[in-house]
Amino acid sequence: MAHVTLPREILPTDGRFGCGPSKIRPEQLAALAGPGSVLMGTSHRQSPVKSLVGQVRMGLSDLLRLPDGYEIIAGNGGSTAFWDAAAFGLIDKRAQNLVFGEFGGKFAGAAAAPWLEAPDVRKAEPGSRTVAEAVEGVDVYAWPHNETSTGVAAPVERVRGDEGALTVIDATSAAGGINFRVTEADVYYFAPQKNLGSDGGLWFAAVSPAAIERIERIAASGRYIPEFLSLKNALDNSRLNQTLNTPAVSTLYLLDKQLEWINGNGGLGWASARTAESSSALYAWADSVSYATPFVADPADRSPVVVTIDFDDTVDAAAIAASLRANDIVDTEPYRKLGRNQLRIATFVSIEPEDVRQLIKCIEYTVERQG
């Protein structure tokens, strides 16, 4: 189809709706270019950058409402690095991995390391989810809080009946946008380029006393662990407000400003209400029109931060996304490996709910003129 020129009055103020990396607020970028610029190109072993790491750890502790004994640790790399680090230093013998999308499957792949027993992998079709169950011999239960590829969200709840095991939650697209109780997890890990409005290059994790004990015990066991993937190194360095290698300082600074913004507005409860407002508008719209439907069938499983909408055969979703892009409304394409006739729209906390409502008008206007 030819691109549709959208009327100015229905355009969103900001047309960034990508699921990763996310929209970064202009105020964060202005701060980085202003007072934050003095940190760029300086030593991460000296007090200015170490103070920034400390501020970020404190801000995350406040956001996630960490109880006594829990700590924020950080490491180089993103969630992909953390999956490998967990295989070396967090899984004792065997993991149970819930797979209901691309990223849960990636951790399951890392958990199949040759020094571990084969993981208990429980798969669900994309758009649905499966649940964890206590199994003898499993010492880590792992799943995504939010599956970025499909728009399925899963509760953060401990597996009852297996008190010695750790609950390990991939929160990359959930952290800072979905409310939960951190005491229901032992490890809640994430990269900061989604709701936390930052860039890549680092991972963070909230870890419980039981997780800390596991990390230290495996590190002392004689198991071979590469230095870069050592969670014990990450734990020790984080307590010094540093990382093993030079961190992405701009990522830290942008994250710090996002944490100030979220915590200053009311914290995780405020952020969760904001993402719910945006996502609910999209789900309600998809339910109201004849040519679209939410991809996730069960409303209880629908993500408040990543909305996937299927279209029927009368609508070419790829053409709609391309036309939107021609109007500077970007990154509404579906996850590339799903291969569905759908749009995938981020409703992260940085995205204005009013911009989501304007986006709906833009989609409707484009669909009406598709030929």
C-alpha positions in Angstrom: 0.0 0.0 0.0 1.0 3.6 -0.5 2.0 5.4 2.7 -0.8 7.4 4.3 0.0 10.9 5.4 -1.5 11.3 8.9 -3.1 14.6 9.9 -1.0 16.6 12.3 -3.7 16.7 15.0 -3.8 12.9 15.5 0.0 12.4 15.7 1.5 11.5 19.0 3.9 14.0 20.5 6.6 11.3 20.5 6.4 8.5 18.0 8.7 6.0 19.6 6.9 2.8 20.6 9.7 0.2 20.3 10.0 -2.7 22.7 13.8 -2.5 22.9 15.6 -0.3 23.2 12.9 1.9 24.6 12.1 5.6 24.3 14.5 7.6 26.4 12.9 10.8 27.8 14.3 14.1 26.4 14.9 15.2 30.0 17.3 12.3 30.6 19.3 13.1 27.4 19.5 16.8 28.3 20.9 15.9 31.7 23.4 13.6 30.1 24.5 16.3 27.7 24.7 18.8 30.5 25.9 17.8 34.1 26.3 14.2 33.1 28.9 15.0 30.4 31.7 15.6 33.0 31.5 11.9 33.9 32.1 10.7 30.4 35.7 9.6 29.8 36.6 9.4 33.5 37.8 6.5 35.7 35.2 4.1 37.0 37.4 3.4 40.0 37.2 7.0 41.3 34.5 8.6 43.4 32.4 10.4 40.8 31.5 7.2 38.9 31.4 5.0 42.0 29.0 7.5 43.6 26.8 7.2 40.5 26.8 3.4 40.8 25.9 3.8 44.4 23.0 6.2 43.6 21.7 3.7 41.0 21.9 0.8 43.5 20.0 2.9 46.0 17.5 4.0 43.5 16.8 0.5 42.4 16.6 -0.6 46.1 13.9 2.0 46.6 12.0 1.2 43.4 11.9 -2.5 44.1 11.3 -2.0 47.9 14.1 -4.3 48.9 13.8 -5.8 52.4 16.8 -6.2 54.7 19.3 -8.7 53.4 18.5 -8.2 49.7 21.1 -6.4 47.6 21.4 -4.9 44.1 24.3 -6.3 42.1 25.5 -5.3 38.7 27.7 -6.7 35.9 29.0 -6.0 32.5 26.9 -7.2 29.5 23.2 -7.6 29.3 20.7 -10.3 30.1 22.5 -12.7 27.6 25.6 -12.4 29.8 23.5 -13.0 32.9 22.0 -16.3 31.5 25.5 -17.7 31.1 26.6 -16.3 34.5 23.7 -18.1 36.1 24.6 -21.3 34.4 28.1 -21.0 35.9 27.3 -19.5 39.3 23.7 -19.8 40.3 22.3 -23.2 39.2 23.7 -25.9 41.4 22.6 -29.0 39.5 19.4 -28.5 37.6 17.0 -25.7 36.6 13.3 -25.7 35.6 12.8 -23.2 32.8 9.4 -21.9 31.7 9.4 -21.1 28.0 6.6 -19.0 26.5 8.6 -16.9 24.1 12.1 -16.2 22.7 13.8 -15.0 25.8 12.7 -17.7 28.2 14.0 -20.2 25.7 17.4 -18.5 25.6 17.9 -19.0 29.4 16.8 -22.6 29.0 19.5 -23.0 26.4 22.1 -21.6 28.8 20.8 -23.9 31.6 21.6 -26.9 29.3 25.3 -26.4 30.0 27.3 -29.7 30.0 28.3 -29.5 33.7 24.6 -29.3 34.8 21.8 -31.9 34.5 19.5 -31.3 31.6 16.9 -28.6 32.6 13.2 -29.4 33.0 11.9 -27.2 30.2 8.2 -26.5 30.2 7.0 -24.9 27.0 3.8 -23.1 26.0 2.7 -21.9 22.6 3.4 -18.2 22.0 0.6 -16.1 23.3 0.0 -18.4 26.3 2.1 -19.5 29.3 2.9 -22.4 31.5 3.5 -22.7 35.2 6.3 -23.9 37.5 5.8 -27.0 39.5 8.0 -28.4 42.3 10.2 -31.2 41.0 12.8 -33.2 43.0 16.3 -32.3 42.1 15.5 -28.9 40.7 17.3 -26.0 42.5 16.4 -23.1 40.3 13.0 -22.2 38.9 13.3 -19.6 36.2 10.9 -17.7 33.9 10.3 -14.2 32.5 8.2 -11.8 34.4 7.3 -10.4 31.0 8.0 -12.1 27.6 9.0 -9.3 25.3 8.6 -11.3 22.2 4.9 -12.2 22.7 3.4 -9.8 25.2 2.7 -12.5 27.9 3.2 -11.5 31.5 3.6 -14.1 34.3 3.2 -13.7 38.1 6.2 -13.6 40.3 5.4 -16.3 42.9 7.6 -18.8 44.7 7.2 -22.4 43.9 5.5 -23.9 46.9 6.8 -27.3 48.2 10.4 -26.7 47.3 11.7 -24.3 49.9 15.4 -24.9 49.2 15.2 -23.9 45.5 15.8 -20.4 44.1 13.2 -18.4 42.1 15.0 -16.6 39.3 13.0 -14.0 37.3 14.0 -12.4 34.0 12.6 -8.9 34.4 14.3 -7.1 31.5 11.0 -5.7 30.0 9.1 -5.7 33.3 11.4 -4.0 35.8 10.1 -0.6 36.7 6.8 -1.1 34.9 5.0 -4.0 36.5 4.2 -4.1 40.2 5.2 -7.2 42.2 6.6 -8.4 45.6 10.3 -8.8 45.4 10.3 -11.2 48.3 8.6 -13.7 46.0 11.9 -14.0 44.1 15.5 -14.7 45.0 16.9 -13.2 41.8 15.1 -10.5 39.8 17.5 -9.5 37.0 17.3 -7.1 34.1 19.0 -5.0 31.6 17.9 -1.3 31.9 16.8 -0.4 28.3 13.0 -0.9 28.7 10.9 0.7 31.4 14.1 1.9 33.0 14.7 4.2 30.0 18.4 3.6 29.6 20.8 2.0 27.2 22.5 -1.4 27.1 25.8 -2.8 28.3 25.0 -3.7 31.9 22.8 -6.0 33.8 21.4 -5.6 37.3 19.8 -8.0 39.8 18.1 -7.9 43.1 19.3 -10.9 45.0 18.1 -12.5 48.2 20.2 -13.8 51.1 19.6 -17.3 49.8 20.8 -16.3 46.4 23.9 -14.7 47.9 24.6 -17.8 49.8 24.3 -19.9 46.6 26.6 -17.6 44.7 29.3 -17.7 47.3 29.0 -21.5 47.8 29.3 -22.3 44.1 32.2 -19.9 43.7 34.0 -21.7 46.5 33.2 -25.2 45.2 36.0 -25.4 42.6 33.7 -25.2 39.6 35.4 -23.4 36.7 33.8 -20.0 36.3 35.1 -17.4 33.8 36.0 -14.2 35.5 33.7 -12.1 33.3 30.8 -14.4 34.1 31.5 -14.7 37.9 28.5 -13.7 40.0 30.8 -13.7 43.0 32.9 -11.1 41.2 29.8 -9.1 40.5 28.7 -9.3 44.1 32.1 -8.2 45.5 32.5 -5.4 43.0 28.9 -4.2 43.5 29.5 -3.8 47.2 32.4 -1.4 46.2 30.0 0.4 43.8 31.9 -0.7 40.7 31.9 -3.4 38.0 34.6 -5.8 37.0 35.3 -3.9 33.8 34.6 -0.4 32.7 30.8 0.1 32.9 28.7 2.0 30.3 28.7 5.3 32.2 26.0 6.8 29.9 23.8 3.9 30.7 24.3 4.4 34.4 23.5 8.1 34.2 20.4 7.7 32.1 19.2 5.0 34.5 19.8 7.2 37.5 17.7 10.0 36.0 14.9 7.6 35.2 14.9 6.2 38.7 14.7 9.8 40.1 11.7 10.4 37.9 9.9 7.2 38.7 10.6 7.2 42.4 9.8 10.9 42.6 6.4 10.3 41.1 5.4 7.5 43.5 7.6 4.6 42.6 6.6 1.2 41.3 2.9 1.6 42.1 2.7 4.8 40.1 4.7 3.3 37.2 2.5 0.2 37.1 -0.7 2.3 37.0 0.7 4.3 34.1 1.6 1.3 32.0 -1.7 -0.3 32.8 -3.5 2.9 31.6 -1.7 2.8 28.3 -1.9 -0.9 27.6 -5.6 -1.1 28.6 -6.4 1.5 26.0 -4.9 -0.7 23.3 -6.5 -3.9 24.5 -9.9 -2.2 24.7 -9.5 -0.8 21.2 -8.5 -4.2 19.8 -11.6 -5.8 21.4 -13.8 -3.1 20.0 -13.0 -3.3 16.3 -13.8 -6.1 13.9 -10.4 -6.5 12.3 -8.1 -6.8 15.3 -7.8 -8.9 18.5 -5.3 -9.1 21.3 -2.8 -11.9 20.5 -2.8 -13.1 24.1 -6.1 -14.7 24.5 -6.3 -14.8 28.3 -6.7 -11.3 29.7 -4.9 -12.4 32.9 -1.8 -13.1 30.9 -1.8 -9.9 28.9 1.3 -7.7 29.5 0.8 -4.1 30.7 4.1 -3.1 29.0 4.3 -5.0 25.7 1.0 -5.1 23.7 0.7 -7.5 20.8 -2.3 -7.1 18.5 -3.3 -9.5 15.7 -5.0 -8.4 12.5 -7.3 -10.4 10.3 -6.6 -11.0 6.6 -8.2 -7.7 5.5 -5.4 -5.8 7.1 -1.7 -5.9 6.2 0.0 -5.2 9.5 3.4 -4.9 7.9 2.1 -2.2 5.6 0.5 -0.4 8.5 3.7 -0.4 10.4 5.6 0.8 7.3 3.1 3.6 6.8 3.3 4.6 10.4 7.1 4.7 10.2 6.8 7.1 7.2 5.0 9.4 9.6 7.8 9.1 12.3 5.8 6.6 14.4 8.4 3.9 14.7 9.1 0.3 15.9 5.5 -1.1 15.9 6.6 -4.1 13.9 6.0 -7.6 15.5 8.8 -9.7 16.9 10.6 -10.9 13.8 10.6 -14.6 14.7 6.9 -14.9 15.4 6.0 -14.2 11.8 2.5 -13.0 12.6 0.2 -10.4 11.0 0.4 -8.2 14.0 1.7 -5.0 15.6 3.8 -5.0 18.8 3.6 -1.8 20.8 5.5 -0.9 23.9 3.6 0.9 26.7 6.7 1.4 28.9 6.5 4.0 31.6 8.3 6.6 29.6 5.6 6.5 26.9 2.8 9.0 27.5 -0.6 7.4 27.8 -2.0 10.2 25.6 0.5 9.3 22.9 -0.9 5.7 23.0 -4.4 7.1 22.5 -3.1 9.2 19.6 -1.4 6.1 18.2 -4.8 4.3 18.1 -6.2 7.1 16.1 -3.3 6.8 13.7 -3.8 3.1 13.3 -7.5 3.5 12.6 -6.9 6.3 10.1 -4.3 4.2 8.3 -6.4 1.0 8.2 -9.4 2.9 6.8 -7.3 4.1 3.9 -5.4 0.9 3.2 -5.8 -0.2 -0.3 
